[in-house]
Amino acid sequence: MKPSKTTTRTPRSEEDGGKPSPWLRVLPGVSPERRGLVLAWWGFALTFGGMRLLTWLIHIDVAGMGDVQAGGVHLHHYVWGILLLAAVGVAGLVQRSARARAWMGLAYGVGLALVVDEAALLISLEDVYWDTEGGVSIALAIGVIAVAGGVLAVTRDRGSSAARHRDDG
């Protein structure tokens, strides 16, 4: 008896004519409907951490690093966040594919992190980023990361995960 050949098939997305979706390889256990939410959470957490690091490097005056300015006016990163959130909103009105939702989720998380990181500034209308009041932004961001992560964990599809473990064993 000849051994049968078994091949592992890569899941294919419907909207791209059967071409394997790179998101399926990155997030294999996440349904297409939830990928945007998971990527928004990842984008938020990584962008918040990255912006805190970048602004600290600017604050301690690392060579070659400085604020973004236009006409001598400091452009706070919440401006870029608002623009990105607006772009995601417009894209959400016209795009419906799973791949687009994943990209929009990632962009939404990045944009939201840029705004939340400067929430204390927006609340007090003063640049309190490195003051005690600036801790409001940190507390808010940690709260968003914790609550969103908890909601994603609690609402995940356990049925498909259990079936996968049964098939592996």
Residue pairs with C-beta under 8 A, 6 or more apart in sequence:
10 20
10 24
10 25
11 20
11 21
11 24
12 18
12 19
12 20
12 21
13 19
13 20
13 21
13 24
13 32
13 98
13 99
15 97
15 98
15 99
16 99
21 98
21 99
23 35
23 98
23 99
23 102
27 35
27 38
27 39
29 160
29 161
29 164
30 38
31 157
31 160
32 98
32 101
32 102
33 98
33 101
34 152
34 156
34 157
35 98
35 101
35 102
35 105
36 101
36 102
36 104
36 105
36 106
36 108
37 105
37 152
38 105
38 152
39 102
39 103
39 105
39 106
39 109
40 105
40 106
40 108
40 109
40 112
40 148
41 109
41 145
41 148
41 149
41 152
42 106
42 109
43 105
43 106
43 107
43 108
43 109
43 110
43 113
44 109
44 110
44 112
44 113
44 116
44 141
44 144
44 145
44 148
45 109
45 113
45 145
47 109
47 110
47 113
47 114
47 117
48 113
48 116
48 117
48 141
48 145
51 77
51 113
51 114
51 117
52 117
52 138
54 65
55 77
55 117
55 129
57 65
58 65
58 66
58 67
59 130
67 74
67 75
68 74
68 75
68 77
69 75
76 118
76 121
77 114
77 117
77 118
78 114
78 115
78 117
78 118
78 121
78 122
80 111
80 114
81 110
81 111
81 112
81 113
81 114
81 115
81 117
81 118
82 111
82 115
83 111
84 107
84 108
84 110
84 111
84 114
85 108
85 111
85 112
85 115
87 107
87 111
88 104
88 107
88 108
88 111
91 100
91 104
91 107
92 104
95 101
95 104
112 144
113 141
115 122
116 137
116 140
116 141
116 144
117 137
117 141
118 129
118 137
119 136
119 137
119 140
119 141
120 128
120 129
120 133
120 134
120 135
120 136
120 137
121 127
121 128
121 129
121 134
121 137
123 136
124 133
126 133
128 134
129 137
